[in-house]
Amino acid sequence: MQPTKLIAALLTLFLIAGCGTGFDAATQQQDPTGNGRYVAVGDLQVQNMTLVAGETNAALLLKIFNDNVESDRLLQLSIDNQIVLTDIEIPANTKVAYGNAANPPYIFEFAATPGGYLPVRMQFERAGIYETSVLVVAPFNQYEGLVN
């Protein structure tokens, strides 16, 4: 092998191997855990947003974190063009949660088929409007007993 090709190959190897090192490396970063959608809406963070589909109703699980010194308000959250939540206060430096040990999931009448995604539109008073999608899951394992 020619020396220039050997040097190029070694340099490429070092560059590729170096991408996972250091304090800012992608392999050092931890995103929020959970099965649901995670999005940043302005300064707010919406985590673990998941829709559990039942026969006649659905359960919405989500956490909205507000790490700001000012409160915000969820004016409206719609799933597949159906308004689900309205006028939810999100105090400064706290979270609003549906679907943890202290706060049950938000149950509402809704027909959905597990195994896909549905469009979501969130409108916040300060953070603005954000459109994404939500995973629709069946009521099994950790979601068992949430819906009928």
Backbone torsions as a table, in degrees:
resi	resn	phi	psi	omega
1	MET	NA	139.1	-179.7
2	GLN	-70.9	148.0	-178.1
3	PRO	-58.7	-37.9	-179.3
4	THR	-68.2	-37.4	177.6
5	LYS	-68.3	-38.2	178.2
6	LEU	-65.1	-43.2	178.5
7	ILE	-64.3	-42.8	178.6
8	ALA	-62.8	-41.6	179.8
9	ALA	-65.9	-42.4	179.0
10	LEU	-67.2	-40.1	178.2
11	LEU	-62.9	-42.9	177.2
12	THR	-61.8	-43.0	178.9
13	LEU	-61.6	-43.6	178.9
14	PHE	-65.4	-39.8	179.8
15	LEU	-66.3	-41.8	179.4
16	ILE	-67.5	-43.9	-178.7
17	ALA	-67.9	-28.0	-177.3
18	GLY	-78.7	-9.4	-175.3
19	CYS	-71.3	-16.1	-178.9
20	GLY	-106.1	21.1	-178.2
21	THR	-119.0	163.6	178.1
22	GLY	94.7	165.6	-177.1
23	PHE	-71.1	-25.5	-179.1
24	ASP	-98.7	8.7	-178.8
25	ALA	-65.0	147.3	179.5
26	ALA	-58.9	-31.8	179.7
27	THR	-71.9	-13.3	178.1
28	GLN	-93.5	-8.1	-175.4
29	GLN	-91.2	138.0	179.2
30	GLN	-117.4	118.9	173.0
31	ASP	-85.5	164.5	176.7
32	PRO	-58.5	144.5	-179.6
33	THR	-89.2	164.3	178.8
34	GLY	129.4	166.7	-177.3
35	ASN	-87.7	-16.4	-170.9
36	GLY	-89.7	-174.7	-178.6
37	ARG	-74.6	140.6	175.5
38	TYR	-123.7	122.2	178.2
39	VAL	-140.8	151.6	172.0
40	ALA	-102.5	126.5	178.9
41	VAL	-118.8	99.8	-172.8
42	GLY	60.6	-126.2	178.1
43	ASP	-91.8	-0.1	178.6
44	LEU	-91.2	156.1	173.8
45	GLN	-126.3	125.2	176.4
46	VAL	-103.5	123.0	-175.6
47	GLN	-126.4	150.3	173.6
48	ASN	56.1	33.4	178.7
49	MET	-71.5	118.5	-177.7
50	THR	-142.1	145.6	176.1
51	LEU	-114.5	122.7	177.9
52	VAL	-99.2	120.9	-175.6
53	ALA	-91.7	128.5	172.5
54	GLY	-108.7	-167.6	179.3
55	GLU	-75.0	-42.3	-178.1
56	THR	-124.6	-8.8	-180.0
57	ASN	-138.7	177.3	179.3
58	ALA	-140.5	159.0	177.0
59	ALA	-119.8	126.7	177.2
60	LEU	-99.7	125.6	175.3
61	LEU	-114.0	132.6	176.3
62	LEU	-170.0	160.2	173.3
63	LYS	-130.5	135.5	175.4
64	ILE	-119.3	116.4	-179.0
65	PHE	-99.1	131.6	176.2
66	ASN	-121.6	101.5	-179.5
67	ASP	-95.1	19.5	-178.3
68	ASN	-94.1	166.4	176.4
69	VAL	-85.5	-6.9	176.8
70	GLU	-115.4	144.5	177.7
71	SER	-74.9	164.3	175.1
72	ASP	-134.8	176.9	-178.4
73	ARG	-144.1	130.5	171.3
74	LEU	-80.5	106.2	-178.5
75	LEU	-73.9	-39.2	-178.4
76	GLN	-162.6	137.4	171.3
77	LEU	-126.4	123.4	177.9
78	SER	-122.0	145.2	176.6
79	ILE	-121.6	123.3	-178.7
80	ASP	52.0	43.7	178.8
81	ASN	67.2	11.1	173.7
82	GLN	-103.6	124.4	179.3
83	ILE	-68.3	126.4	-175.9
84	VAL	-110.2	-50.7	-179.7
85	LEU	-125.0	144.2	175.2
86	THR	-141.3	148.9	170.2
87	ASP	51.8	61.9	179.3
88	ILE	-108.9	118.2	178.5
89	GLU	-72.9	134.6	176.1
90	ILE	-121.3	92.4	-176.0
91	PRO	-60.2	158.3	177.7
92	ALA	-63.2	144.4	175.4
93	ASN	52.9	45.1	178.4
94	THR	-154.2	-170.7	177.0
95	LYS	-137.5	156.2	170.8
96	VAL	-114.3	129.9	-175.1
97	ALA	-132.9	142.5	170.7
98	TYR	-127.8	120.0	175.0
99	GLY	104.8	28.2	171.8
100	ASN	-119.0	-173.6	-175.0
101	ALA	-61.2	-35.2	-177.3
102	ALA	-88.2	-23.8	-176.2
103	ASN	-131.1	117.4	-179.2
104	PRO	-66.7	162.3	176.4
105	PRO	-65.0	160.2	177.8
106	TYR	-86.2	115.9	-177.0
107	ILE	-99.5	134.8	178.8
108	PHE	-151.8	159.3	178.9
109	GLU	-71.4	124.9	-176.3
110	PHE	-169.8	136.5	176.8
111	ALA	-107.0	118.2	179.5
112	ALA	-142.0	152.8	178.2
113	THR	-104.1	125.0	179.2
114	PRO	-62.9	153.2	173.1
115	GLY	105.0	5.9	179.1
116	GLY	-139.9	-163.9	179.2
117	TYR	-124.5	148.1	175.8
118	LEU	-123.1	147.6	179.8
119	PRO	-69.5	142.4	179.5
120	VAL	-127.5	138.5	174.4
121	ARG	-128.1	123.8	178.9
122	MET	-117.0	132.2	176.6
123	GLN	-122.5	118.2	179.6
124	PHE	-108.5	150.2	-179.5
125	GLU	-62.7	-45.9	-178.2
126	ARG	-101.4	-42.0	-173.6
127	ALA	-75.8	-18.5	177.4
128	GLY	97.1	-158.9	-176.1
129	ILE	-106.8	138.5	177.5
130	TYR	-138.9	134.4	177.0
131	GLU	-116.5	135.2	-179.4
132	THR	-150.8	-154.6	174.9
133	SER	-140.2	161.5	-179.6
134	VAL	-125.6	139.5	176.7
135	LEU	-73.8	134.4	177.3
136	VAL	-105.0	120.1	-177.2
137	VAL	-117.3	159.9	176.7
138	ALA	-82.9	156.2	-177.6
139	PRO	-80.5	62.9	178.7
140	PHE	-121.9	165.7	179.5
141	ASN	52.9	-124.0	-175.5
142	GLN	-67.2	-13.3	179.8
143	TYR	-98.5	0.3	-178.5
144	GLU	-63.8	136.3	176.5
145	GLY	85.2	-0.1	-179.7
146	LEU	-79.2	-31.4	-177.5
147	VAL	-133.5	168.1	178.5
148	ASN	-90.7	NA	NA
